């Protein structure tokens, strides 16, 4: 089966109104402007695609190694990270610090994608187009769907000093991973697609319809059934590769 990036790039070309922003801007580069990847639905949707290619597992090991160097923990062999934290009085602070270290690539993704969608609206004079961030997880096994769902919620909740939304230009983030499967008692393997709406989603309801349509079309493109998570007896997620 082709890798996730190649398959998604083939898939998105099948959606209504597909246009490649790079192709549209060939031989001209708007000065000082960033650009998203795709326009869809008669330019009412802007999509920026990002890919996670590196697993941050080493960051977790480095974090534990630092605790060992400080004499705070003694670890032999492979043990769950919760076991490492369990006896430490500041375990909640340590959990937050590790979570940030493992997910700080998502901070950079949100910041960059926000500018790309903003500038794409200006380049094509489509101020009402909805912004969609798609993150493809190719290799980051350490970042479970639960971890990513929590991180995306954090990113959408970030504000500036004046209380305004820090990343307002993408209204929905869609996470696609095939290195985690839903742990269910079913002969079919189900992979998660997480769609999360930002705080300004009511300003552009079209993005919610788009996110739902993309999930259904993605399943059809891959020849697998589309099932809402609520319809399955879910026991969490498990990695499909180490």
N, C-alpha and C positions, 0 to 999 in steps of 0.2 A: 504494500500500500504506500503511495507517495507520502512524503513528509507533510506535516500539518500546514506549513506555510504555503507550499506549492499547491496543495489541494484547496486551501482557502482562497488563494489568489485566482485559481481556476473557477471556483464556485462563485465568487462575488461578481465575476463577469456575466453570470447568468441572471443576475437580478435586474429588475425593471429600471431602465434609465441609466445603466452603468456608463460612467465616463471616467477615464483615468486622468487625474489632474496633471501628472507629468506629461502625458501625451498632449493635453490641451495647451500646456505652457512650453512645449518644445520650441527651442530657439529663442525663447524670451524668458527672462528671469526677473520678475518684479523686484525692484531694488529694496533690499532690507526686509523682504517678506518671507515668512515661512509658508509651507503648503502642506495640506493634508493629502491623503492618497486617492480618495475616490469621491465622486458625486453620484447620487442615485435618486430615483423617484423624481425625475424632472428637476434636478438640482434643489430639491427640498430637503435632502439629507446629505450631510458631509460625513465621511468615514475616515478616521485615521487608524491605521493598523500598526501595532507594535508586536514584537516577538521576543519572548524570553528564551534565550539560548543557553544561559549559564545557570547551573544549579548553585545556590548560595550555601551548600552544605558546609564548605570549608569555614564560612563565617561562624557557624554554630560551634565547630570544633575549636576555632581560635578563641571564641568567647569562653568556653569551658577551660581551655588551656590557661587563659589569663587568671581564672578563679583558682586553678590549681597552683599557678606560680605565686599567687598571693597567700597560699596556704589555707584557703577557705574551704576547699573540698578535696577529697581524695577519691579518685575514680580509677577502677581497674576494668579493662575490657570495654565492651559496648553496653551502655546503660541508657534508659530513657532520660531525656532532659528533665522531666518532672522529678525523677529520683535525685538528680543533681541539685535541684532547687529546694527540695522538700524540707530540708532541715535548716535552711537559711532564713533569718528573720526578715531580710529585705527581698524575699523571693518575688513579690509582686513587682517591685522596681526592676529586678533582674529580668523578669519575663518581658516587661515593656521594653527594656533595652535590647534584649535579644530579638524581639519582634521587629523593632525598627531596623536593626542590622540586617535581618533576613529580607526585609521588604523595602529597603530604601530605594531600590531600583524603580519601584512603583511610584515613588515621589517624583523621580526624574521623568518618568513616562507621563504622568498627569500634567506636570508643568509644561513639557514640550508639546504635548498634544493640544493643550489649551491654546497655546499661541498659534499652532498650525491651523486649528479650526477657525480661530478669530481672523487670521490673515486671509484664509481662503474665502471667507464671507466677503471680505473687502475686495479681494482680487476680482471676484466674479459678480460683485454687487448683488449678493443674495443674503441680505441681513436677517431674514427670517428662517433661513435653513437650519434644521436641527443638527446638533453635533453629536457624533457617536464615536466612542473610543473602543476599538476591538483589541484585546490583548490575547495573543496566541502563546500558550505555554508549551514549548517544545521540549525543554529539558529540566526545568526547575522542579524536580520531584519533591524537594523539601517544602515547597510552597503548596500546601494542601488547599483544596477549595474552601475549607473553613477559614484558613488563615487569610486567603485572598479576599473572601467576602468581608471579613472584618477590616482589612486594610482599605478596600475600596470605599467602604462606609466612612472610614476615617478621612480619606482624601476628599470625599464630597462634603464632609463636615468642616473642613478647614476654612477659616475666615481671616480676613485682613484686620488690621488694627481698628479700622472704623466699623467692623462688624459685617462688612460685605463678603460675599462668597469669593474665596480665593481663586477657584477654578470654575468660572461660570459658563464657559463656552461649549463644553461637552455635557450634554444632558443625560446621557446613559453610557455606562461602561459595560462591555460584554466580555466575559472571560471564557475562553475555550481551551480545554485541556483534554488530551487523550493519554496522559500518563497517570491519571487517576480514574478509577472506575467506581461507580456506585456499588456499595456492598449490599446486594439484594439477592434473595433466593429466587433467581429467575434464570432460565437458560440463555437469555440474551444479555450481552454486555452493554451496559449503559454508561455513557460518558457525560460528565456534567457540562452544561452551559449556564454560567451565572450571569444574569442581567440585573444591573442595579441602577435605579434612577437617582439622579442628583436632586438637590433641593429645589431647582427651578423647573422641574419637569412639567408642571402645570402650564408653563408659558409656551410649551410646544408639545402637545399631546401626540403629535405624529411620531415622535421618537419611540414612544412606548409601543405603538402599532408596528413600527419598523423592527424593533428588537424581537417582538413575538414572531413576526413573519420570518425574520432571519433564522431563528432557531428551528422553525418548522421546515423551512427550505433547506437548511444545512443537513437536517436528518434525511430528508428526501434525496438530496444530492449524494449522500453516502450510503443510501439504500438501507437505512435502519429505521425502526419505528421511532416516532416522537412521543414521549410520555412525560407528563408533568411529574415532578418529584413527589408531589402529594398523592399521586396514584400508586406509588410503590411503597412496600414495607422497607423503609430505608434504615440502614444501620451505619451510616456514615460513608466514608470513602476509603479506598485502598490504592496504593500505587500499583501501576501496571508494569513498571520497570524500576530496577534498583539504581 
